[in-house]
Amino acid sequence: MSFTISLLSLTLSSFRLLLVLISCFSGGYSSSSSSAAPTRIGKGYRLISIEDTSDGGFLGHLQVNQKNNFYGPDIPLLQLYVKHESENRLRVHITDAEKQRWEVPYNLLPRDQPPKPKQAIGRSRKKPISVLEIAGSELIFLHTVDPFSFAVTRRSNGQTLFNSSSGGGDSFGEMVFKDQYLEISTQLPEDASLYGLGENTQPHGIKLYPNDPYTLYTTDVSAINLNTDLYGSHPVYMELRNVGDKPYAHAVLLLNSNGMDVFYRGNSLTYKLIGGVFDFYFFVGPTPLDVVDQYTSFIGRPAPMPYWSLGFHQCRWGYHNLSVVEDVVENYKKAKIPLDVIWNDDDHMDGHKDFTLNPINYPRPKLLAFLEKIHSIGMKYIVLIDPGIGVNSSYGVYQRAIANDVFIKYEGEPYLAQVWPGAVNFPDFLNPKTVAWWGDEIQRFHELVPVDGLWIDMNEASNFCSGKCTIPEGKQCPSGTGPGWECCLDCKNITKTRWDDPPYNINASGLQVPIGFKTIATSAVHYNGVLEYDAHSLYGFSQAIATHKALQGLEGKRPFILSRSTYVGSGKYAAHWTGDNKGTWEDLKYSISTVLNFGIFGVPMVGADICGFYPAPTEELCNRWIEVGAFYPFSRDHANYYSPRQELYQWESVTKSAQNALGMRYKLLPYLYTLTYFAHISGAPIARPLFFSFPAFKECHGLSTQFLLGSSLMVSPVLEQGETKVKALFPPGSWYNVFDMTQTVVSKGQYFTLDAPLHVVNVHLYQNTILPMQQGGMISKEPLSRQ
């Protein structure tokens, strides 16, 4: 049956009644509100066969119990593949048994391929029984037949790490697998501590907070927006629980690039995905460091960082000409504040076009002379590039792109969008030809300007317009006046396909906006017919891989790439900063949680814009922010075009705080460099939550106002306006003040109130630690050149 009701004519009570009716007719009701009642969609699947495979895994088939059309028809037959891929990693892969479905490309994230779906089910050598156990050395897989569910347990203590069975309770429903809607859940102990599921700005701190929304879909939404899907997508969580007073950590990765909502309700966690497959990886731990080691051994070890990248970086959107940049470098020198790297946002470009120089404001001869001068003392220079290539027939980069057919397509033509240059097309980094073209353009640009690294921004991908656009006739676009981010193309919404208007709306941008809103239309097409709908969250990741390959090919040195958008595995190629933050005390606090999360995600070289990206920070805030930012793994001051200048030398008091905090950072560079080495060989985060070193000390499980560098160096900053003292938690043991080793805190595991006048940051070293240090200086190369 069908019926039409005008929602405008409904009262609130009748609207609720309508939802109940829809639920009755369709088999369930779901809302993207995380406080909504759990979904009830269908009766799940039953296991109809299982057999072992030649590679040591197990292959089974699942048949739907009762079809319904809520969010589309069920896929009737599924293929289950289970394998212990190593002693500490278990894979559970579920897909359509009769045809191939979208998965994260195996060439982007190398891993073993499961058996291909078969057109018909062969004879099973093993009949299903009510419970089957597939045991590995430490992880055990169990399943029930009807309705199908599975559990993963730890052999050493019998703890259940994941259990998709509802057990007849009301926490969640059975597994759902449709073309554009997949749902699966797990039971959780109430007292577990969960971390991860990002990128988002978490106001409650690093621990996941029940009933906060967790949506994963790469979006150009400012980091000032709380509990919102931001620039990266990392569908992984770490869980820490105490069993008999002994801590155990494990992690769960759902390797899927489609948009998803994750509902954490304290005693359960539910995934709702709009495509792809279930591809779960379980990492056994049992320590947090073990978990990250196992996770990065699978997704890729973090990139080794050049020594100079650990120095201090200065950037600003709005360095209008080269003279301003030269003055900044000179003023840092005069203020005796260390500085290793000077950056340009898009100010160096000719009309915001990638791989160009503004001939008036950044004339090449003068820029080359400047670079020769700073390179001679060991300083470095990095510039920004955006993925959008300006549509301009006289622009060589665009000409070569068209000739090589490298752009994402819509209805057979390059998809038209708008970013800073105006009308742009987006390169398709899933296309091998695009990777080659991109590398060639980077090489051409490097011959023009010998930059030391690249900053890839706006790569979610960001678009100032939505839908299908054309270049307007008879008007200039952009106009050159007003905010540059206003759409000036002629555009119309695209709603005619199920990709642009899917049956389930994830909580995109925290507002349930259409998933193609201000990005590439999700019905646009990549290489080999891949839909943007599926590949969207991989865009920044694929660009980072192409950029890394290009830079490595230039001189064979370790590339330095800073990427805004990230995905599982991005740390193998790039560093990250937390995006457009605000110059507020709250944002200073939030930055710590985001930085710590990225260490768990395998992207250890991470930091936030020191003093905030916009608007103007107060002098006191900037003092306190450099005292935190001096100990971010990636330490950079960066500000907005429309903000007042906020280089650290702009205030006398901030100069003093910077000299103190950065002075200590430069003494600690050998230690930081050692940490980058450990990150590269084992994934160990550079900046870590305290529970990484003290997992049995429950008081630090949710601590988000202090952090560790490595295993033993604890930073306890002031994060409140007007405070001159800080209340800091000290895990049991002796702690030594690194600014004055005669000052010692001996703790039984308690809080201490520490003096923290304006220019002081408290940094303490744990007992029995060897701390490699150097004399320090104004540039990272300086102490090395004296030896």
N, C-alpha and C positions, 0 to 999 in steps of 0.2 A: 504494500500500500504506500501511498505518498500523500503528503499534506503540506500546505504552505501556511505559515503564520507570520504576520508582521511583528517582529520583536519590538518595534516602537510602540505597539499598542498593548504590550504586556505589562502588567504590574509585576513587582518583584516576586510576590508570592506565586503568581501564575507562571512566571519564568522558571521558578524552581520546580513547579509541577511539570512543566514541559521537559525539564532535564530528566526528571524521574521517568516520564513516559518514554523519552528517547532511550534511556537506560534499559527499560523493559523490552523495547522492540529490538535493540541492537546488541544486547548482551553485556552492556557495561557503560560506564561514564568515566571520563578522565578529564582532569583539568591540569593545566601547567602550574597551578598554585601548589607549592610544596606542602601546604597544610590540608590539601584536598583528601577526601577519603580514598583509600587504595582502590585501584582499578580492578574490576572483575570482567575479564574478557575471555569468554570461552572456557573450555574444559581441559585445555592443554593437549599434550601428545602422549602416546604410549610407545614403548620400545617394542619393535616387532622382530629385530634380529641383531645379533652382535657376533663378531668374529675377530680373530687377531689378524694383523697385517704383516707383510714381509719385513717392514722396517721396525718391528717391535712395538707397534701401536695397536689400537683396537678400533674397529670400524663398526658402527651400528646404524640402524635406520629407525626413524620415528614417524609415526603416522598420527595425523590430527584426530582428535576424539570427536569434535563436533564443530563443524564449520559455521562461521558467522561472517558478516560483512562490515562489522564495526572497524573503521579505519582500513577497509578493503578486505578482499578475500584472504583466507589463510593459505599458506603454502602447504599442500596436503602431505608431502613426504619430505623429511629432512634427513641429512646425513650427519651422524655424530662421529667425531674422530678424537680419540684420547691417546696422548703419548707422554711418557716421562722423557723429556728431551735431555735432561741431565739429572744429576743427583738432587739438585735443588730447584728444578723448574719443571712444572707440569703444564701441558697445553690441553685445553678443551675447545674444540672447534665444531661449530654447528652451522650448517648451510643448507640450501636447497639441494635435495638429492638428485634432481633431474636436470638442473642447468646451472651454469656458472653465475655467481653473483659478484658484485663489486667488493673488492678487498683493497686494503692499503697495498700499493704496488710492491712486488717483491724485489724489484730493482732499486727502489728508493730505500726500503728497510729490509735488507737481506735476511732471510730466514727460510727454514724448511717449508716446502709446500705440502699440504695434506693431499690425500688421494683425490683425484678429480671426480666430481659427481658422475654417477653411472646412470644410464638411461633406464636400466632395469635392475632390480635387486637380484643378486646371485644367491645361490643356496648358502645358507648360514651353516657353519660347522659347529656353532654352539647356540643352543636354544637359550632364550632369555629366562632368567630365574628372578625371583622377587627382589633379591638384593645381590649385587655382584660387586666384588672388591677387586680393584686393579691397583696393586701395591708397588710403590717405588721404595727407594731407600729411606725416605723421610716423609714423602707426601703419598697419601692413599686416596684413590678415587672410588667413590661408592655411588650407586644409583638405585632408584626405584623404577619399576616398570610402568605402572599406570596409576595416576598420571606420572609421566616421566619427570624425575628431578634428579639432581646430583649433588653430592657433597664432597668436599676435600678436607681431609683430616691430617693432623700431624702425628706421625707414628710415635715420637718420643714421649708425648704426654696425653695423647688421645684427644686433643682439642680439635673441635670442628672449626675450620677457617672460613669455609663457604658452604652454604646449604640453601639450595634453591627450592626446597620443599616448604610449602606453606604449613604443612603439618595440621591442616584443618583449621588453622587459626585465621584471624581476620587482618593480619599485617599486610598481606599481599595475595595476589592471585597466581594462577598457573602461568607457565611460559607461553608467550605469544610470538608467532613468527609469520608476519605478512610481508608483502613486498616493500611497503613504506612505513611499517610500524613493527618494531620488535620490542618485546618486554621480557625482562627476567629479573628476579630478586634474590636476595640472600638474607637469612636471619643473622642477627648480630647480638653479641652480649651487650647489655646496657652499659657496662662499665668500660667498654673498649674506647681507646683513643684513636681517632682516624685523622689522617693528614693527606693532603693532595687534592685531586679533582680540580684542576685549574686550567687556565689562568683566571683568577678573579681577585678583587680586593675584599678581604675578609675582615669585617669590623670586629668580630669576636676573637680574632687572633688566629694562630696557626692551626689549632684543632678545628676539625669540621664541627659545625654546630647544627644540632637537629632542627629540621624544618627551615633552615636557610635554603634558598634555591641554588642549585649547582647545574648550570647549563654550559655545555661545551660546544663552542662553534666560534671560529675566529672572526672577530668583529673589531672595527675601528670605533671603539667606544672608550672615551677617556677613563683612565684608571681612577678618577674621582668618583665614578659610579660604583656603589657598593653592591656586592652580591650579583654581579652581572658578568656575562660571558665577555671576556676581553680579547686581547690580541692572540692568545695561544690556546691550544687544545691539548690537554694532557689527561686522558681518561685512565688514570692510575691512582690508586690510593695505597697508603701504608697504614697498617693497623698495629698498634702496640697494646698488649694486654699483659697483666700479671697473673701467673698461674702458680699458686702456692708461694707467693712472694718472689717468684723468679720471672723476669721479664722475657717476653717472646714477641718478636716482630715478624710480620710477613707483608707481602704486597700482592695486589691483584691488578692486573692490566687488562682492560678490554680494548683490544687493538681494533679500532673502528674509527674511520675519519668522518662519518656522517654526523650531522647534528644530533645532540642528545640532551635530555634532561636526566639528572640523577637525583633521586629523592632519598635523603637520609633522614630517617625518623627516629634515630636512637637505637631501636631494637631491630631495625631492618634497613636495607638499602635496595632501591629499585631503579633499574636502568630502563629508559624509554628512548629508543633510537628510531630514526626515520629512514634507515636503509642499511645496506651492507650485511654483515654476518655477526654472529657471536664468535669471537676469537679470544678466548681467555687464556692468560698466562698467570700462573701462581708461583710466587717466589718465596721460598721457605724461611729465609733468614738464618738463625733466629735473632741476630742483633740488627739494629737499624743500619749499621755499616755493612753487614752481610747482605741485607736486602738491596741496598743501592749498588753494591758490587755485582750481585746477581742480575739486577735490572739492567745496568749499563753494559754488562757482558753480552746481553741480548740486544739492546737497542743501539749500542755503539758507545764506546768510551768517549768521554769529553775531549775536545780538541786540546792539544798542548798549546799553551799560550806563550807568546814572546815575552821576554823579561820586561821590556819597556811598557807593555800593556798594563802592568801592575802599578805603574806610576799614576800620578794624578792627571786627569783630562779636563780641558776647558772647552765648552761649546756654547753657542747661542744662535738662535734663529734671529737674524737681524744684524750680522756683521756686514754692513752695507758695502764696504770696500776693503781692499787689502791693507790700507793704512790702519784701519781699525784693528785688524788682526795683529798687525805688527805692534801696535800700541799695547794690546792685551798681553802679548808675550813679554814686552819690555816692562810693563807694570808689575807682572808677577815677579820678574827678576828683581826689580827695585824693592818690592815688598818682602823679598826673601821668603816667598812661598813656593814650595816645590811645584814644578810643572813639567810633564813629559810629553804631552800630546795636545796639540791645538786642532780644533775641528771647524769645519764649515758645514752648516746646514745647506739649504739650496741657494744661498746668496752668491756663491761663486759661479752659478750657472747663467747661461745666456737664455733668458726667457723661461727659466725653470726647466730647461730641457737637459735630460741626462747626458753625461759624457761631453759637456760643452763648458766653455769658460766665457764669462762676461768680458768682452774686449775692453770695456771702459773701466769697470770697477775692479776687475781682476785680470789686468793685462798679463799675458803669458810671460814675457821677459821679466817683469818685476816679480811675478809669482815664483818663477824658477830661481831668481836670485834670493828671494826670501827662503825658499826651501833649501837651497844650498847652504845658507847661513845656519838655519836651525838643524839641518842634518849633520853639519860639521861638529855640533856639540852633542849630538845624540838625540835631539828632539824629533818627534814624528808628526805627520800631518794626515788627517783622515777626512774624507768628504762623504756626503750623503748622495745616494741614488735611489730613486723611486722606480717601481716596476712599470708604471704607465709611460708609454712612449708617445710623445707629441705627434699628432697627425699633422704633418707639415711636409709638403712635397719638396721643399728645398733643404730639408734636414737629413743629412747623410745617414744617421742612425736609423731613421724611419725608412728611408729609401732601401737600405740593405735589409731591413726587417721584412718589408714587403716582397723584395726579391727572393728572400729565403722562406717566405710563407711561415712565419713563426708565431702568429697571433692566435689567440683563442677566437673561435668563430661563433656567430649567431646567424642562423639561416644562411649559411654559406659565406658570410662576409665577416671580416674582423669585427669583433664586438666593440661598440663605441661607448666610451665612458668619459668622465671628466675628472681630472685631478689638477694639480697646480699649473701645468702648461696650457690648460684648456682641454680640448678634445684629445683623447688618448686611446690607444689600443694596448691590450695587455699581452705580453709574451706568454707563451704556453711552455712552461719549463718541464712538462711531461714529454715534450717532443725532443728527440735527440738533435734535430736540426737547430732548435732554439738554444740548446745548451752550447752548441758549437758557435752559433752567431753571437750569443752573450759573451762567451769567452773572447771572441775576436774583438768585440766592442770594448771590453775591459782592457785588452792589450793595446788597442789604439789609444784609449784614454791614458793609460799608464805611460805611453810614449809622449803624450802631450803634457801630462803632469805626473811626476813620479810619486804618487800617493803611497802611504804606508799601510793602508787598510781601507775597507769600504763599510759604509753604514747603509744597510738596506731597510728602508722604512716603508710605511703605507702598504705593506705586503700581505694584508689579510684576505683579499685585496680591498683597499679603500677606494670608494667611488663617491663623488659628490652628488651623483644623480642615481636614479633607480629606473629600471625598466629598459625599454627599447628607445634609443635616442638617435636624433639626427642633428647635424650642425645647422643652426638657424641661419636663414638667409637675411641679409640686410641689417644685421646687428653684430657688434663685436662680442666675442665670447672667449675668455672672460673680458669684462669691460675695462679692467685696470683700476676700477674704483670700488670701494666697499670691500667686505670680507671676501677673500679669494675662494672660500669654500662653498659659496652659493652656486647652485646648479644653474647654468645659463644655456644648456642644450635644450632642444625641444624633445620632450620625453613623454612616453605613455606607458602605463603599467602593463606588465605581462602577467596574465592570470589564466591563459588558455591551456596550460599544460599542468599535469599533476606534479611536475617538478617545481614549478613556480608557486603552486598553491597546494601543498601536500595535505593529506587528510588529518594529520596530527601537527599541531603548531608547537614547536619547542618555544621556550621562553626567551627568544632571541632579543638581545639588547635589554633584557629585563622587562620588556614591554610586549612580548609576543608579536613583534613586527614581522612582516613577511621576510623569509630567509634571504631573499634577493635584495632587501632594502639596503641601499647605498653600498652595494658591492656588485660583483659580476652576476648577471642573471643566471639563476640556477639551471635553466634549460640551455645555456650556452654549452659549446662542445669543445673538448680538448682533443689532443692527438688520439687516434684510434677509436674515436667515438665516445670517449670518456665524458660523462656529464659533470659539469660544475657542481651539480647537486651532490655528487659523491666525493669529488676531489677538492671541494672548497677549502677545507681546513688544512690541506697539504700545500697551499700555494707558497707561503713563506718558507716552508721546509724545502720544497723543491727549488726555490730560488737560492736558498742558502747553499744547497749542494752544488748548483751550477756556479755560483760565485766562488765557492771554495776551490772547486776544480780549476777555475780560471786563474785565481791568484796563486795557487800552488804551482801552476804551470809557468808563471812569469819568471820567478827567480829561485824556485825550489825552497823558499823559506816558509816558516809557519805563517799561514794567513791569519790576519785578524779581521773578523767580520762581526758586526753588531747587527742583530736582526730584531725587529719588533715582533713579528709573528713567528711563533714556534709550534712545533708538534713533537710527538714522541721521536726521539733521535736527533733533534736539532742541535743538542750540545756537542755532537761529534763534529759540527761544522762552524758553530757560531756562538758568540756571547749574546747576552740579552740585557736590556734595561726595561724598567717596569712601565714605561710609557708616560703619558701626559698626566702627571700628578699635580697637586695643588700645594701652594706654599702655606700649609696650615699645620698645626700641631698634630691633628688627627692623621694627616697624610704621612707625616714623619713616622708615626707609630705603625701605620699600615705597611709602610715600606719594609719593615723588618720581616713581617710574616710572608710577604711576597718573595723577598730575597731567599728566605729559608725554604720556601716551597720549591723554588727552582733548583735548589741543591738536591732535593729529593727527586725532581724530574730529570736529573742528569744534565742540567745546564748550570754548572757551578760558577761560571764567570758571569756574575749578575750584579746589578746595582740599580739605584733609583736616581732620578734627577735631584742632585743636592740643592737644597734651598727651595725646591719645588719648581715646576715648569711655568706655572702662572697661578695667580697674579703675583704682585710683589710680596715677598716675605718680609717679616719684620726683622730688624737687626738681631734681636735676641734669638728668634727662630733660626736664622742663618748660622749664628754661633753654634747652637746646639746641633744643627743638621750636619755641619762639617765634622763635628765630633762623632757622629754616627757614620757619615759617609766616608770618612777617612778609613773606616774599617769594612766598608762594602768590598767584596772581591773586585768589582769594577767600580772605580771611583771617579765620577764625572759631575761637574757643575754644568747644568744646561737650562736655558731659559727661553721663554716665548718672545716672539717678535714684538708683541704689544706690552710686554712687561718692562719695567725699568731695569737698568743694568744691575747685575748681582754677582759679578766676579768677586772673588773672596777679598780682594784688596779694596773694595768700594767702602768698607767700614774699617775703622781702626781696630775696633774690638774683634771683628771677625778675622782680621789679619792675624791677630794674636792667637785666637783659637785655632786657626788653620796652621800657623807655624808650629803650634804645640802638637796637634793631632796628626797632621801630615808629616811632621818631623819624626814622630814615632813610627808612622807607616813606613817611611823610607828607611828607618833603621831595621824594620821587620821584613824588608823585601826578600832577603834570603829565605825567611820562614814562609812567606806567601808563595814564593816560587817553588819551594819544596811541596807546599800544599797543592799547587797546580800539577806537579808531577804525580802526586798520589791520586789526584782526581783523574788524571789521564790513564793511570794503570789500574785503578780500582773503582773509579766513580765517586770516591769519597768527597762529599761536599767541602768546599772551602769554608763557607759560613754555614754553621749547623745549629739546630736547636740544642739546648742543653741535654735533652734526653738521649741524644746520640752517644754521649759519653757516660751518662748516668741514667740508664734506662730503668734501673730498679728504684730510683728516687722519684716516687710518684708525683711529688710536689712540682716537678719541672715538666711534667707531661704537656701542660697547656701553656707554659711560659712563653710569652711572645714579646717581652720588653727587654730581654737580654739575649745574647747569642754568643756562640763560640766561633773562633777562627781555629780550624783544626780541632784537635781533641782537647786542648788545654788552655787556650787563651780566651778569657771571658770578657766581653764588653758589656758594661752596665751603664747606659747613657741616661741623661736627663731627657724626658719626653713631655714634660709639662711646663707650661708658661710660668715664669716667676719663681721656679724652684731652684734652690741652691744646695739641695741635698737629694740623694736618690736612695730609695729602699731597694736593696738588691738581695736576691736569693743566692746563697752560697751552698752548693752541695758539700757533703762531708769531706773534710781535708783541710790542708793549709794552702792559702792563696796569697801570692806575692804581687804587690803593685808594680807594674813594669816601669812606671815613671820614677819610682823610688822603692827599690827592692827591700829596704829596711822596714817598710810598712807591710805588715802581714795580717791576714784575717784567718783565724783558726775556727773552723765551723764544724758543728755537729749536724749540719743540714738545717739552716735557719736563715732568716732575713737579718741583714745588717743595714743600718742607716749610715750612708757614706757622705762625707763632705763633697760638694760638687759646685764650687763657685763657677762663674761664667766661662772661664777659659780652661776648665778642668773636665776631663772625661776619665772615668774609672775603668781601667783595664787591668785584669789580674791573671796571673799565671799559676796553673795548678802545680802542686808538689811533684817532685821527681821528674820534671820535664826538661829536656834539652831544647833550648830556644836559639836557633841560629840567627845572628844579627850582624849588622854592619854599622859603619860610622854614620851613614846617612848623607844627605846632601840635597841639592836643588834639582837633581835629575837622576834617574835610576842608573845611568851609565857612569856617573861621577865617581862613586867609591870604587867601581871596578877599574876605572882608568888610572886610579892612584896606585893600584897594586902591581 
